Amino acid sequence: MNWTFINTGTNTGIYNMNYDLQLVENCKLNEAYFRIYRWKPYCISLGYTQNILDVNQEKATSENIDIVRRPTGGRAILHAEEITYSVVLPLNSKYTARFVYAKISEALIKGLVKYNPIFIDAELENTQPNFAKLHKQPDGMVCFASTAKSEVKYKGKKLIGSAQRKMGNYLLQHGSILCGTYHRNLIEYLNSISEYDYKLIKNEFYTKTIEIETVTGIKVDYDFLTKSLVKGFEEEWGIEFNK
């Protein structure tokens, strides 16, 4: 398998989602890709089945917040102070969807530890929540309100949210590595929530999510974090990227 690393820097929501889809479309059976990217302007992404009416589009537009639909599932995310990753590769008997999901998370943890040894305490979630039930609850509109099996958490709190989709013989997985706290402002752009639900969701962000800057107490060095993630990925997968 020939692995290629791509750093596309900072782009709009539509660009970022289309780029992931183009990687899937152009990927060959002996190829795989690991991509790192960021967002400008900040962007709310919705899972592909989520109702866009969950988000106050007028408010988001007036405050220069993009809105885009992801090709993967999950719920709303405000992409802001984060590094986003995507992986595209062909599926086979060795690279099953479940195997890839966990393997990517392990690679990301190794990268985090290379960035700062404090993340040695990061781990994979070992249980799967009932998403059908969760999505019917008020906090079901937001992705970081729950942690899926094999997602990355730190001391019980979600640090990296990931989503996956099979597309023909290929797999797309992408996710958000939380760096700063701005993602919590998603609640300000949600429609039709009561004061009680507002407080509930706000509390979910504080009690169920955590960010690199919150753990380390210092601003993220995005360049060094990117390099660390690349090294962690190469180490976990036993590869060397074509760059």
C-alpha positions in Angstrom: 0.0 0.0 0.0 1.4 3.4 -1.0 0.5 6.0 1.6 0.5 9.7 0.9 0.3 12.5 3.4 -1.4 15.8 2.4 -1.6 19.0 4.3 -4.1 21.3 2.5 -3.9 24.1 5.1 -6.9 26.3 5.8 -9.9 26.4 3.5 -13.6 26.8 3.4 -16.1 24.1 4.5 -17.1 23.2 0.9 -13.5 23.0 -0.2 -12.6 20.7 2.7 -15.6 18.3 2.2 -15.2 18.2 -1.6 -11.5 17.5 -1.2 -12.2 14.4 0.9 -14.8 13.2 -1.6 -12.3 13.7 -4.5 -9.7 11.6 -2.6 -12.2 8.8 -2.5 -13.1 9.2 -6.1 -9.5 9.2 -7.3 -8.1 6.6 -4.9 -6.7 3.4 -6.4 -6.6 -0.1 -4.9 -2.9 0.3 -3.9 -3.2 3.8 -2.5 -4.1 5.4 0.8 -4.2 8.9 2.1 -3.8 10.8 5.4 -4.8 14.4 5.2 -4.6 17.3 7.7 -6.6 20.5 7.3 -8.2 23.5 9.0 -11.2 25.8 8.4 -11.5 29.5 7.3 -14.0 30.9 8.0 -15.1 28.8 11.0 -17.7 26.3 9.8 -20.6 24.3 11.2 -20.8 20.8 9.6 -23.8 18.6 9.7 -24.0 14.9 9.4 -25.4 13.8 6.1 -28.8 12.8 7.5 -29.1 15.7 9.9 -31.8 18.3 9.5 -30.3 21.7 8.5 -33.1 23.4 10.5 -31.2 22.3 13.6 -29.0 25.3 12.8 -29.9 29.1 12.7 -28.6 29.7 9.2 -29.3 33.4 9.3 -27.3 34.0 12.5 -24.4 31.8 11.3 -24.2 33.7 8.0 -24.3 37.1 9.7 -21.4 36.1 11.9 -19.3 34.7 9.0 -19.8 31.1 10.0 -20.0 28.6 7.1 -22.4 25.7 7.1 -21.7 22.5 5.2 -22.9 19.0 5.1 -20.4 16.2 5.7 -20.5 13.0 3.6 -20.3 11.0 6.8 -22.8 10.6 9.6 -22.8 12.1 13.1 -24.3 15.4 14.3 -23.3 19.1 14.2 -19.8 20.3 14.9 -18.4 23.8 14.9 -15.0 23.6 13.3 -12.8 26.3 14.7 -9.8 25.8 16.9 -9.0 22.3 15.8 -7.0 20.2 13.4 -9.1 18.0 11.2 -7.8 14.8 9.7 -9.1 12.5 7.0 -8.1 9.0 5.9 -9.0 7.4 2.6 -8.1 3.8 1.8 -9.5 0.7 0.0 -11.3 -1.9 2.1 -10.3 -5.5 2.1 -10.1 -8.6 4.4 -7.3 -6.9 6.4 -8.6 -3.3 6.4 -12.1 -3.7 7.7 -14.1 -0.6 8.7 -13.9 -1.5 12.4 -10.2 -2.3 12.3 -9.4 1.0 10.5 -11.5 3.1 13.0 -9.6 1.8 16.0 -6.2 1.8 14.2 -6.6 5.5 13.2 -7.5 6.4 16.8 -4.4 4.6 18.1 -2.3 6.4 15.6 -3.7 9.8 16.6 -3.0 9.0 20.3 0.6 8.2 19.4 0.8 11.5 17.7 -0.6 13.3 20.7 2.0 11.7 23.0 4.7 12.8 20.6 3.3 16.3 20.8 3.1 16.3 24.6 3.8 13.3 26.9 0.9 14.3 29.1 -1.4 12.6 26.5 -0.1 9.2 27.6 -3.4 9.1 29.5 -5.5 9.3 26.3 -7.4 6.1 25.5 -10.1 4.6 23.2 -13.7 4.5 24.3 -14.6 0.8 24.8 -18.4 1.0 24.7 -20.9 2.1 22.0 -23.8 4.4 23.0 -27.4 4.0 21.7 -27.2 6.7 19.0 -30.8 6.2 17.9 -31.9 7.0 21.4 -29.4 9.8 21.9 -30.4 11.6 18.6 -33.9 12.0 20.0 -32.7 13.9 23.0 -32.0 17.7 23.0 -28.2 17.2 23.1 -28.5 14.8 20.2 -28.1 17.7 17.8 -24.4 18.0 18.7 -21.7 15.6 17.8 -19.5 16.0 20.9 -22.3 15.2 23.4 -21.4 11.5 23.2 -18.4 9.3 22.5 -18.5 6.4 20.1 -16.6 3.2 20.5 -12.9 3.6 19.7 -13.0 7.4 19.7 -10.3 9.1 21.6 -10.9 10.5 25.1 -8.7 11.9 27.8 -9.6 11.2 31.4 -13.1 10.3 30.4 -13.7 13.3 28.1 -14.0 13.3 24.3 -10.9 14.8 22.7 -11.3 13.6 19.1 -14.6 13.0 17.3 -14.5 10.8 14.2 -17.0 9.6 11.6 -16.7 7.0 8.9 -18.4 6.0 5.6 -18.0 3.2 3.2 -18.1 4.4 -0.4 -18.0 1.5 -2.8 -14.8 -0.4 -2.2 -13.3 2.5 -0.3 -13.5 4.0 3.1 -13.5 7.7 4.2 -12.9 8.5 7.8 -12.4 12.1 9.1 -12.5 13.7 12.5 -11.9 16.8 14.6 -9.0 17.0 17.1 -10.1 19.7 19.6 -7.3 22.2 20.2 -9.2 25.2 21.7 -12.6 25.8 23.3 -14.3 27.8 20.5 -16.2 24.6 19.4 -18.4 25.1 22.5 -20.0 28.1 20.8 -22.0 25.8 18.6 -24.8 26.1 21.1 -25.3 29.7 20.1 -26.3 28.6 16.6 -28.8 25.9 17.4 -32.5 26.4 16.7 -35.6 25.6 18.8 -34.0 24.9 22.1 -35.5 25.9 25.4 -33.6 27.6 28.2 -33.4 24.2 30.0 -32.0 22.5 26.9 -29.5 25.3 26.4 -28.2 24.8 29.9 -28.2 21.0 29.4 -26.2 21.2 26.1 -23.8 23.8 27.5 -23.1 21.5 30.5 -22.5 18.6 28.1 -19.7 20.5 26.4 -18.0 21.3 29.7 -18.4 17.8 31.2 -18.0 15.6 28.2 -15.4 17.3 26.0 -11.8 18.4 26.5 -9.3 20.2 24.3 -5.5 20.1 23.9 -5.1 23.6 25.3 -7.2 22.8 28.3 -5.0 19.8 29.1 -1.7 21.5 28.5 -2.5 25.0 29.6 -0.7 26.5 26.6 -1.7 27.5 23.1 -1.4 24.8 20.5 1.6 24.8 18.1 -0.3 23.7 15.0 2.8 23.0 12.9 4.4 20.9 15.6 1.1 19.1 16.3 0.8 18.3 12.6 4.3 16.8 12.5 3.7 14.8 15.6 0.4 13.3 14.2 2.3 12.4 11.0 5.0 10.6 13.0 2.4 8.9 15.2 0.5 7.7 12.1 3.7 6.3 10.5 4.7 4.5 13.6 1.3 2.9 14.3 0.7 1.8 10.7 4.4 0.8 10.1 4.6 3.0 7.0 6.5 5.9 5.5 4.5 8.5 3.7 5.1 9.7 0.2 5.2 13.5 0.7 
